[in-house]
């Protein structure tokens, strides 16, 4: 990392669809929009003799807990962010055209409201160059789209959409070769619709191909921004207040404790929620009563954030090796503010059963095997949207809405739960099973296969 030439490292977090950036010039660095679990990155910088001088925040994040305070606590870096951001902790406010130096690089603030009211992008100027080499666009200009404008509350959506229109036009005036380095990308619900799988781009490429830069006028742009917005996870509405107040500093990844069946039973009685991170098939074959199925993959935490109330104490049931799974699960949960992890069930369901405690089961099936044979079955479709419709006569309840709408489900007939791939269907089946309703989960394949001719 040392040397006179500035570099920008791209640090993706695929599980959330986000990207952080490390700008290094000489022996100084700035970390842009860091995730909470940035401890390893800080250790790498320290080992290479690079000091993190600034943490740059483009906006108050709605989709993850910021790592800014973690970085400051570990390195003494200055947190710099939008002057209009209502942060409750000490920071360096940056208004339009304010600048900071990182080694031989100048970083200039550009107020870019739209995704949020306080949103600020940062231009990067190498040495004394008059043209920026890059722009950290946060949630304004994304690769192939733009950040949504409804996360501050429905009352401000149109106002912010109009601000976003003007912001994007300003950014489009930058030189063609300026690198576009957004925080949000594929997989992030902060995007206002589909985005490219590429994490970075250039202004020239976006001007030619990005639909948000080809809208004929402001009214056309605003109409598009106000219609067809995809749903976002329920935990989003808590992130702004957490990040504005300043999240608790952890100082490193936590250790998740192993717990015996008696302790887990006591936690359940105290209101804890068991999240079973094993495979959907293993869950269906035997799980603790009242537990939820959520496979430990890249979507693990985001689905917890859809169906488990924020602030709930969690107990985990994990796949083997349990110690590695515990670390991965905890890091994902901490990224979205689910800090209260009591521990995990040592020995898993085998230990639970050996202690004389009951397990629940429900049947599963494959969508291909069921194709053409759904007549007379009560099908529950839990996809977040239904672009091509669904099984005729099916009930449509997006997974994120299912916990509060579970009482709407009929109890006089078995429910067959389906989604696109079986992933969400497994989570939903756990919710339905917990409610005492007979359920079969379509855990392989989805609506497309279910509707195909046999």
URUR-V899870 format. One record per backbone hydrogen bond with DSSP energy under -0.5 kcal/mol. NH is the residue of the N-H (numbers start at 1). CO is the residue of the C=O. E is the energy in kcal/mol with one decimal. If there is no record, write none. Layout:
# URUR-V899870
nh=NH co=CO e=E
nh=NH co=CO e=E
This chain:
# URUR-V899870
nh=7 co=24 e=-2.5
nh=9 co=22 e=-2.7
nh=11 co=9 e=-0.5
nh=11 co=20 e=-2.9
nh=12 co=10 e=-0.6
nh=13 co=18 e=-3.2
nh=16 co=13 e=-1.7
nh=17 co=13 e=-1.1
nh=18 co=13 e=-1.6
nh=19 co=183 e=-2.2
nh=20 co=11 e=-2.8
nh=21 co=32 e=-1.5
nh=22 co=9 e=-2.0
nh=23 co=21 e=-0.6
nh=23 co=30 e=-3.0
nh=24 co=7 e=-2.9
nh=24 co=22 e=-0.6
nh=25 co=28 e=-2.5
nh=26 co=3 e=-1.4
nh=28 co=25 e=-1.9
nh=29 co=51 e=-1.8
nh=30 co=23 e=-2.4
nh=31 co=54 e=-2.4
nh=32 co=21 e=-3.2
nh=32 co=30 e=-0.5
nh=33 co=31 e=-0.5
nh=33 co=56 e=-2.8
nh=36 co=65 e=-0.7
nh=38 co=36 e=-1.5
nh=42 co=38 e=-1.9
nh=43 co=39 e=-2.0
nh=44 co=40 e=-2.2
nh=45 co=41 e=-2.2
nh=46 co=42 e=-2.3
nh=47 co=43 e=-2.4
nh=48 co=44 e=-1.4
nh=49 co=46 e=-1.4
nh=50 co=45 e=-2.8
nh=51 co=27 e=-2.7
nh=51 co=49 e=-0.5
nh=53 co=29 e=-2.5
nh=53 co=51 e=-0.9
nh=54 co=29 e=-1.4
nh=55 co=78 e=-2.6
nh=56 co=31 e=-2.3
nh=56 co=54 e=-0.5
nh=57 co=55 e=-0.6
nh=57 co=80 e=-2.4
nh=61 co=59 e=-0.8
nh=65 co=335 e=-3.7
nh=67 co=34 e=-2.3
nh=71 co=67 e=-2.3
nh=72 co=68 e=-2.4
nh=73 co=69 e=-2.4
nh=74 co=70 e=-1.7
nh=75 co=71 e=-2.5
nh=76 co=72 e=-2.2
nh=77 co=71 e=-0.6
nh=78 co=53 e=-2.6
nh=80 co=55 e=-3.3
nh=80 co=78 e=-0.6
nh=81 co=92 e=-1.9
nh=83 co=94 e=-1.9
nh=85 co=82 e=-1.6
nh=87 co=85 e=-1.7
nh=88 co=244 e=-2.8
nh=92 co=79 e=-3.3
nh=93 co=91 e=-0.8
nh=94 co=81 e=-2.8
nh=95 co=93 e=-0.5
nh=97 co=109 e=-2.7
nh=98 co=95 e=-2.4
nh=100 co=107 e=-2.1
nh=102 co=105 e=-2.8
nh=105 co=102 e=-2.3
nh=106 co=125 e=-2.4
nh=107 co=100 e=-2.9
nh=108 co=106 e=-0.5
nh=108 co=123 e=-2.3
nh=109 co=98 e=-3.0
nh=110 co=121 e=-2.7
nh=112 co=119 e=-2.3
nh=114 co=116 e=-2.1
nh=119 co=116 e=-0.7
nh=120 co=58 e=-2.8
nh=121 co=110 e=-2.8
nh=122 co=136 e=-1.5
nh=123 co=108 e=-2.9
nh=124 co=134 e=-2.7
nh=125 co=106 e=-2.9
nh=125 co=123 e=-0.5
nh=126 co=124 e=-0.5
nh=127 co=104 e=-1.0
nh=129 co=126 e=-2.5
nh=133 co=124 e=-2.8
nh=134 co=124 e=-1.0
nh=135 co=179 e=-2.4
nh=136 co=122 e=-2.7
nh=137 co=135 e=-0.9
nh=137 co=181 e=-0.9
nh=138 co=181 e=-0.8
nh=140 co=137 e=-2.9
nh=142 co=140 e=-0.6
nh=142 co=145 e=-2.0
nh=144 co=142 e=-1.1
nh=145 co=142 e=-0.5
nh=147 co=139 e=-0.7
nh=147 co=140 e=-1.7
nh=148 co=190 e=-3.0
nh=153 co=150 e=-1.1
nh=156 co=153 e=-2.0
nh=157 co=154 e=-0.9
nh=160 co=156 e=-2.8
nh=161 co=157 e=-2.2
nh=162 co=158 e=-2.3
nh=163 co=159 e=-1.8
nh=164 co=160 e=-2.8
nh=165 co=161 e=-2.0
nh=166 co=162 e=-1.8
nh=167 co=163 e=-2.5
nh=168 co=164 e=-2.7
nh=169 co=165 e=-1.8
nh=170 co=166 e=-1.8
nh=171 co=167 e=-2.4
nh=172 co=168 e=-2.1
nh=173 co=170 e=-1.2
nh=174 co=171 e=-1.7
nh=178 co=175 e=-2.0
nh=179 co=133 e=-2.4
nh=180 co=201 e=-2.5
nh=181 co=135 e=-2.6
nh=181 co=179 e=-0.6
nh=182 co=180 e=-0.5
nh=182 co=199 e=-0.6
nh=183 co=138 e=-1.8
nh=184 co=138 e=-1.4
nh=185 co=17 e=-2.5
nh=186 co=196 e=-0.6
nh=188 co=185 e=-2.3
nh=191 co=188 e=-1.2
nh=192 co=146 e=-2.4
nh=193 co=191 e=-1.3
nh=196 co=143 e=-2.7
nh=201 co=180 e=-1.9
nh=203 co=178 e=-2.1
nh=204 co=176 e=-2.5
nh=206 co=202 e=-2.3
nh=207 co=203 e=-2.6
nh=208 co=204 e=-1.5
nh=209 co=205 e=-1.8
nh=210 co=206 e=-2.6
nh=211 co=209 e=-0.5
nh=213 co=210 e=-1.9
nh=214 co=211 e=-1.3
nh=215 co=211 e=-0.5
nh=221 co=217 e=-2.0
nh=222 co=218 e=-2.8
nh=223 co=219 e=-2.5
nh=224 co=220 e=-1.9
nh=225 co=221 e=-2.1
nh=226 co=222 e=-1.9
nh=227 co=223 e=-0.6
nh=227 co=224 e=-0.6
nh=235 co=305 e=-0.8
nh=236 co=233 e=-1.6
nh=237 co=234 e=-1.2
nh=238 co=235 e=-2.0
nh=239 co=235 e=-0.7
nh=239 co=236 e=-1.1
nh=240 co=236 e=-0.8
nh=242 co=238 e=-1.9
nh=243 co=239 e=-2.9
nh=244 co=240 e=-2.3
nh=245 co=241 e=-2.2
nh=246 co=242 e=-1.8
nh=256 co=254 e=-0.6
nh=257 co=255 e=-0.6
nh=259 co=344 e=-3.0
nh=264 co=260 e=-2.4
nh=265 co=261 e=-2.6
nh=266 co=262 e=-1.9
nh=267 co=263 e=-2.3
nh=268 co=264 e=-2.5
nh=269 co=265 e=-1.9
nh=270 co=266 e=-1.0
nh=271 co=268 e=-1.7
nh=272 co=267 e=-2.4
nh=273 co=313 e=-2.8
nh=275 co=273 e=-0.5
nh=275 co=315 e=-2.8
nh=276 co=274 e=-0.5
nh=276 co=292 e=-3.6
nh=277 co=275 e=-0.7
nh=277 co=317 e=-3.4
nh=283 co=279 e=-2.4
nh=284 co=280 e=-2.2
nh=285 co=281 e=-1.7
nh=286 co=282 e=-0.9
nh=286 co=283 e=-1.1
nh=287 co=360 e=-2.3
nh=289 co=358 e=-0.5
nh=291 co=288 e=-1.8
nh=292 co=274 e=-2.2
nh=294 co=276 e=-2.9
nh=294 co=292 e=-0.5
nh=296 co=277 e=-1.9
nh=297 co=295 e=-1.6
nh=300 co=297 e=-1.7
nh=303 co=299 e=-2.1
nh=304 co=300 e=-1.8
nh=305 co=301 e=-2.6
nh=306 co=302 e=-0.5
nh=306 co=303 e=-0.5
nh=307 co=303 e=-1.5
nh=308 co=304 e=-2.7
nh=309 co=307 e=-0.5
nh=312 co=309 e=-1.7
nh=314 co=340 e=-2.8
nh=315 co=273 e=-2.3
nh=316 co=343 e=-2.4
nh=317 co=275 e=-2.2
nh=325 co=321 e=-2.2
nh=326 co=322 e=-2.6
nh=327 co=323 e=-1.7
nh=328 co=324 e=-2.3
nh=329 co=325 e=-2.8
nh=330 co=326 e=-2.4
nh=331 co=327 e=-2.5
nh=332 co=328 e=-2.2
nh=333 co=329 e=-2.3
nh=334 co=330 e=-2.7
nh=335 co=331 e=-1.7
nh=336 co=332 e=-0.7
nh=336 co=333 e=-1.0
nh=337 co=334 e=-1.3
nh=338 co=333 e=-2.4
nh=339 co=337 e=-1.5
nh=341 co=339 e=-1.8
nh=342 co=314 e=-2.5
nh=342 co=340 e=-0.7
nh=343 co=314 e=-0.8
nh=344 co=257 e=-2.7
nh=345 co=316 e=-2.6
nh=346 co=259 e=-2.6
nh=346 co=344 e=-0.8
nh=348 co=345 e=-1.8
nh=350 co=347 e=-0.7
nh=351 co=347 e=-1.3
nh=352 co=348 e=-1.7
nh=353 co=349 e=-2.7
nh=354 co=350 e=-2.6
nh=355 co=351 e=-1.3
nh=356 co=353 e=-2.0
nh=357 co=352 e=-1.8
nh=360 co=287 e=-3.3
nh=362 co=284 e=-1.9
nh=363 co=439 e=-0.6
nh=365 co=441 e=-2.1
nh=367 co=444 e=-3.3
nh=370 co=366 e=-1.4
nh=371 co=367 e=-0.9
nh=371 co=368 e=-0.6
nh=372 co=450 e=-1.4
nh=373 co=370 e=-2.4
nh=377 co=374 e=-2.4
nh=378 co=414 e=-0.8
nh=379 co=377 e=-0.9
nh=380 co=416 e=-3.0
nh=381 co=379 e=-0.6
nh=381 co=395 e=-3.6
nh=382 co=380 e=-0.6
nh=382 co=418 e=-2.3
nh=389 co=386 e=-1.7
nh=394 co=391 e=-2.4
nh=395 co=379 e=-3.2
nh=397 co=381 e=-1.9
nh=397 co=395 e=-0.6
nh=399 co=382 e=-1.9
nh=401 co=398 e=-1.7
nh=402 co=398 e=-1.0
nh=402 co=399 e=-1.0
nh=403 co=399 e=-0.6
nh=404 co=401 e=-0.5
nh=405 co=401 e=-1.0
nh=405 co=402 e=-0.7
nh=406 co=402 e=-0.8
nh=408 co=405 e=-2.1
nh=409 co=406 e=-1.3
nh=415 co=438 e=-2.4
nh=416 co=378 e=-3.0
nh=417 co=415 e=-0.6
nh=417 co=440 e=-2.5
nh=418 co=380 e=-2.7
nh=426 co=422 e=-1.6
nh=427 co=423 e=-1.2
nh=428 co=424 e=-2.8
nh=429 co=425 e=-2.6
nh=430 co=426 e=-1.6
nh=431 co=427 e=-1.5
nh=432 co=428 e=-2.6
nh=433 co=429 e=-3.0
nh=434 co=430 e=-2.2
nh=435 co=431 e=-1.2
nh=436 co=433 e=-1.9
nh=437 co=432 e=-1.9
nh=440 co=415 e=-2.6
nh=441 co=363 e=-2.0
nh=442 co=417 e=-2.7
nh=443 co=365 e=-1.4
nh=443 co=441 e=-1.3
nh=444 co=365 e=-0.8
nh=445 co=421 e=-1.1
nh=447 co=419 e=-2.1
nh=450 co=446 e=-2.5
nh=451 co=447 e=-2.1
nh=452 co=449 e=-0.9
